[in-house]
């Protein structure tokens, strides 16, 4: 009788059309049977159809992750929808399959700054029980260098240091009894070692500009999915405000932009970013895009810079002292023929900070838009925009103004 009921229910559901995913993002959670960007009743339906052999099996339909697709997986999916699942299995950003408990009450972000930064932005800073020395040394200790997480979660500075992301102190991590650890995705062997030696699930994450996969994964693990989607939606709205203007600008009217990574002293003028999304969003042409590499920056020659002849040069870093300064660029005898040097179009920019922060990245879209196209964005108050963006992500007023006060970056009156 139960089987007949299930068949009848499923045959009725067969008449329904399952809509396509709302976006290109695939939620890598076991239970996302139809492989779209969310888990909902469509996944229940899809799994039932697999059981009845009306659909091909999918990896993520195995909600229990036990290599069988049956009614237990349907039950697991229903529990996920209700927020009552006891554990969740997912694919992290190193393509590792990890099962985490629910709910998460204690977490150690042992990676660079991505974990701490994202947990704060998702409203889960109170769950952090230990931090990497990168967060401790670069972002939380008193310094002239501007750091939004210092103001957003000052209490974190007193937490236990669990070591560097490449060589974490596994004994300290174990002693903190976290429910989950976050580690840097490009070094999955370190994550595996922590997990094998402690029995604590380790989820690998890393930032990648405006794709927001990291926010979705951390949000899923921490039960902060709604907050993650709120931030993603907000970020998309803000970038749209800029691209509504810049998308109409002809390519031959967009400035050629060269970014200096700002690390390594004067000789580092040849170290550049192959990818920095705010440049494109703001209506610029990143001349080094052909040099995109996984690490984010690459080395080029001065001859190549001269051949590109950028109209604008941006130097990573806003707080003095600078490893390489505006004067260093303007006075470089090899670069005197560049349009940017001849016209004095050399400025500092925030850029990366031990990884990518979508909040500061968003503020740079407005900053660069005003630098690149001052006439088209003359009515935009980029300081006001910056304060609003950072408050939305970090919950603290005036962070952008504080950054400007601590820096010698270009500032409009």
C-alpha positions in Angstrom: 0.0 0.0 0.0 2.8 2.4 0.8 4.5 1.6 -2.5 1.3 2.3 -4.4 0.8 5.6 -2.6 4.3 6.6 -3.5 3.8 5.6 -7.1 0.6 7.5 -7.3 2.1 10.5 -5.8 5.1 10.4 -8.1 3.1 9.8 -11.2 1.2 13.0 -10.4 4.5 14.8 -9.9 5.6 13.6 -13.3 3.1 15.9 -14.8 4.9 18.8 -13.2 7.6 20.6 -15.1 10.8 21.1 -13.1 12.1 24.6 -13.8 15.7 25.2 -14.6 18.2 26.5 -12.1 17.8 30.1 -11.1 21.5 30.7 -11.8 24.6 28.9 -13.1 25.7 28.2 -9.5 25.4 24.5 -8.4 24.9 24.0 -4.7 27.3 21.2 -3.9 25.3 19.7 -1.1 24.2 16.1 -1.1 20.5 16.4 -1.3 20.6 18.9 -4.2 19.3 16.1 -6.4 18.5 18.2 -9.5 21.8 20.1 -9.3 20.5 23.7 -9.2 21.3 26.5 -6.8 19.1 25.4 -3.9 17.5 22.5 -2.1 13.7 22.5 -2.1 10.7 20.2 -2.9 11.9 19.9 -6.5 14.8 17.8 -5.1 12.3 15.6 -3.2 10.4 15.0 -6.4 13.6 14.4 -8.4 14.9 11.8 -6.0 11.5 10.0 -5.9 11.7 9.9 -9.7 15.2 8.4 -9.6 13.9 5.7 -7.2 11.2 4.9 -9.6 13.7 4.9 -12.5 12.1 7.8 -14.3 15.3 9.9 -13.9 19.0 9.1 -14.1 20.8 9.0 -10.8 22.8 12.1 -9.8 25.6 12.2 -7.3 23.9 14.8 -5.2 20.7 12.9 -5.0 22.4 10.6 -2.4 21.5 12.9 0.4 22.7 10.4 3.1 25.9 9.9 1.2 25.8 6.1 1.6 26.1 5.1 -2.1 22.4 4.2 -2.2 19.5 6.3 -3.4 16.4 5.4 -1.5 13.6 6.8 0.7 16.2 7.7 3.4 17.6 10.2 1.0 14.1 11.7 0.5 13.8 12.0 4.3 17.2 13.7 4.5 16.3 16.2 1.8 13.0 17.0 3.6 14.9 17.5 6.9 17.4 19.9 5.1 14.4 21.9 3.8 13.0 22.1 7.3 16.4 22.9 8.8 16.3 19.9 11.0 19.0 17.7 9.5 21.6 16.3 12.0 24.5 16.4 9.5 25.2 17.7 6.0 27.5 16.4 3.4 28.9 18.8 0.9 31.7 19.3 -1.8 34.1 22.0 -0.7 36.2 24.3 -2.8 39.0 21.7 -3.1 36.5 19.2 -4.5 36.7 17.3 -1.2 33.5 15.6 0.2 33.0 16.6 3.8 30.3 15.8 6.3 29.6 18.4 8.9 27.4 18.3 12.0 24.4 20.6 12.4 24.2 23.0 14.0 27.7 24.5 14.2 28.4 26.1 17.5 32.2 26.3 17.4 34.4 27.0 14.4 38.1 27.6 13.7 39.0 29.5 10.5 42.6 28.2 10.1 43.0 29.6 6.6 44.2 33.1 5.5 41.7 35.9 6.1 38.9 34.5 4.0 37.3 32.4 6.8 37.4 35.1 9.5 36.2 37.8 7.1 33.4 35.7 5.7 32.2 34.5 9.1 32.0 38.1 10.3 30.1 39.2 7.2 27.6 36.3 7.7 27.0 37.2 11.3 28.8 34.2 12.8 31.8 35.8 14.5 30.4 34.6 17.8 31.1 31.0 16.7 34.8 31.6 16.2 37.0 29.9 19.0 40.4 30.2 17.4 42.1 32.1 14.5 45.1 31.8 12.2 48.1 33.9 12.9 47.4 35.8 9.6 44.2 37.1 11.1 46.0 37.7 14.4 49.0 39.5 13.0 47.7 41.3 9.9 44.1 42.2 10.6 43.4 42.3 14.3 46.4 43.7 16.1 46.6 47.5 16.6 48.2 49.0 13.5 48.2 52.0 11.2 47.1 49.6 8.5 43.3 49.8 8.0 41.4 46.6 8.6 37.6 46.4 8.7 37.6 43.2 10.7 39.4 45.0 13.6 36.4 47.3 14.1 33.8 44.7 13.2 34.9 42.0 15.6 37.6 43.4 18.0 36.9 40.6 20.5 38.6 38.1 18.1 42.1 39.5 18.9 42.0 37.7 22.3 41.3 34.3 20.8 43.8 31.4 20.6 46.3 31.6 17.7 46.2 28.2 15.9 49.3 28.9 13.7 49.8 29.6 10.0 47.5 28.2 7.3 50.3 26.0 5.9 51.4 24.6 9.2 48.6 24.9 11.7 49.0 23.7 15.3 46.8 20.6 15.2 47.0 20.0 18.9 45.7 23.5 19.7 43.0 23.1 17.1 41.9 19.8 18.7 41.9 21.4 22.2 39.5 24.0 21.1 36.9 21.3 20.2 35.5 23.0 17.1 32.6 21.5 15.2 34.3 22.4 11.9 37.6 23.9 10.7 38.0 26.0 7.6 41.3 25.7 5.6 42.8 27.2 2.5 41.5 25.4 -0.7 44.8 25.4 -2.6 46.4 23.2 0.1 43.9 20.3 0.6 46.7 18.1 2.0 46.8 20.3 5.1 43.1 20.0 5.4 43.3 16.3 5.1 46.0 16.1 7.8 43.9 18.1 10.3 40.8 16.0 9.6 42.7 12.7 9.9 44.5 13.6 13.1 41.6 15.2 14.9 38.5 13.6 13.5 37.1 17.2 13.0 35.6 17.9 9.6 37.6 20.4 7.6 36.1 22.5 4.8 38.4 24.0 2.2 37.5 27.5 1.0 39.1 30.3 -1.0 37.9 33.6 -2.4 37.5 34.3 -6.1 36.2 37.8 -6.6 32.5 38.2 -7.4 31.5 34.6 -7.9 30.6 34.3 -4.2 31.0 30.5 -4.0 32.9 30.8 -0.8 30.1 32.8 0.9 27.6 30.2 -0.2 29.7 27.3 1.2 30.4 29.0 4.5 26.8 30.1 4.7 25.6 26.5 4.1 28.0 25.1 6.7 27.1 27.7 9.3 23.4 27.7 8.6 23.6 31.3 7.4 22.3 30.7 3.9 19.8 33.5 3.9 22.4 36.1 5.0 24.8 34.9 2.3 22.1 35.3 -0.4 21.2 38.7 1.0 24.8 39.9 0.6 25.1 38.3 -2.9 21.9 40.0 -4.0 23.1 43.3 -2.6 26.5 43.0 -4.3 24.8 42.3 -7.6 22.6 45.3 -7.2 25.6 47.6 -6.5 27.7 46.3 -9.4 24.6 46.8 -11.7 24.5 50.5 -10.6 28.0 50.9 -12.1 27.7 48.6 -15.2 24.4 50.3 -16.2 26.7 53.2 -17.1 30.0 51.5 -18.1 28.3 48.8 -20.3 27.3 51.6 -22.7 30.9 53.0 -23.0 32.6 52.0 -26.3 35.7 50.0 -25.9 37.9 52.7 -27.5 36.7 55.1 -24.8 37.8 52.9 -21.9 41.2 53.6 -20.3 43.9 51.0 -20.4 44.8 50.2 -16.8 47.9 48.6 -15.4 48.0 47.4 -11.7 51.1 47.2 -9.6 50.9 44.6 -7.0 52.7 46.8 -4.5 54.7 44.1 -2.8 58.5 43.8 -3.0 59.8 47.3 -3.3 60.6 49.4 -6.4 61.5 46.4 -8.5 58.0 45.1 -8.1 56.5 47.5 -10.6 56.6 44.5 -13.0 54.5 42.4 -10.7 50.8 42.8 -11.7 47.3 41.4 -11.3 46.1 39.4 -14.3 42.6 39.7 -13.0 40.9 42.3 -10.9 37.1 42.5 -11.5 36.5 46.1 -10.3 38.6 47.3 -13.2 36.3 45.8 -15.8 33.1 46.7 -13.9 34.3 50.3 -13.7 34.8 50.5 -17.4 38.5 50.0 -17.7 40.6 47.6 -19.7 43.1 45.6 -17.6 46.1 45.3 -19.9 47.4 42.3 -18.1 44.4 40.1 -18.4 46.2 37.7 -20.7 48.6 37.0 -17.8 46.0 35.5 -15.5 47.4 32.8 -13.2 46.0 30.9 -10.3 48.1 32.8 -7.7 46.5 36.1 -8.7 49.6 38.0 -9.7 52.3 37.5 -12.3 55.6 39.1 -13.4 55.9 40.9 -16.7 58.8 43.0 -18.2 59.1 46.8 -18.4 59.2 46.4 -22.1 55.8 44.8 -21.9 54.4 47.6 -19.8 55.8 50.1 -22.3 54.2 48.2 -25.1 50.8 48.2 -23.3 51.2 52.0 -22.7 48.5 52.2 -20.0 46.5 55.4 -19.5 46.1 54.8 -15.8 48.4 53.0 -13.3 47.0 51.8 -10.0 49.3 50.8 -7.1 48.1 48.2 -4.6 48.0 49.6 -1.0 46.5 52.7 0.5 48.3 53.1 3.9 51.8 54.4 4.0 54.6 53.6 4.0 54.4 52.1 0.5 56.7 49.5 -0.8 56.4 51.3 -4.1 55.0 54.8 -4.2 53.4 57.1 -6.8 56.7 59.0 -7.0 58.6 55.8 -7.6 56.5 55.2 -10.7 56.4 58.8 -11.9 60.2 59.1 -11.6 61.1 55.7 -13.2 63.3 56.7 -16.1 62.2 53.7 -18.2 58.5 54.7 -18.0 58.5 58.3 -18.9 56.8 57.7 -22.3 53.7 56.1 -20.8 50.5 58.0 -21.1 49.8 57.4 -17.4 53.1 58.9 -16.4 53.0 61.8 -18.8 49.5 62.7 -17.5 50.2 62.0 -13.9 47.4 59.3 -13.8 49.0 57.2 -11.1 47.0 56.4 -7.9 46.8 54.0 -5.0 44.0 51.5 -4.7 42.9 49.2 -2.0 43.2 45.9 -3.9 43.6 42.5 -2.3 44.3 42.0 1.4 45.5 38.5 1.9 42.7 37.2 -0.3 39.7 38.9 -1.8 37.2 40.8 0.2 34.0 41.4 -1.8 33.1 44.3 0.4 36.1 46.4 -0.4 36.0 45.1 -3.9 32.6 46.6 -4.3 33.8 50.0 -3.0 36.5 49.9 -5.6 34.0 49.6 -8.4 32.7 53.1 -7.5 36.2 54.5 -6.8 37.6 53.3 -10.1 34.5 54.3 -12.0 35.1 57.9 -10.9 38.8 57.7 -11.7 38.2 56.2 -15.1 35.1 58.2 -16.2 34.9 61.3 -14.0 32.3 63.0 -16.2 29.9 60.0 -16.1 30.2 59.5 -12.4 30.6 63.1 -11.2 27.4 62.9 -9.1 28.4 59.7 -7.3 29.6 60.2 -3.8 32.0 57.4 -3.6 32.7 57.9 0.1 29.0 57.6 0.9 28.8 54.5 -1.3 31.8 53.0 0.4 30.5 53.6 3.9 27.1 52.0 2.9 28.7 49.0 1.4 31.1 48.3 4.3 28.3 48.8 6.8 26.1 46.3 4.9 28.8 43.7 5.1 30.5 44.5 8.4 27.7 46.2 10.4 29.9 49.2 11.4 29.3 52.8 10.4 32.0 55.0 8.8 34.5 52.2 7.9 35.2 53.7 4.5 35.8 57.2 5.9 38.2 55.6 8.4 40.1 53.9 5.6 40.4 57.3 3.7 41.6 59.0 6.9 44.3 56.3 7.3 45.5 56.4 3.7 46.9 58.7 1.1 44.6 57.3 -1.6 42.9 59.8 -4.0 40.0 61.5 -2.3 37.4 63.8 -3.9 36.4 67.0 -2.1 
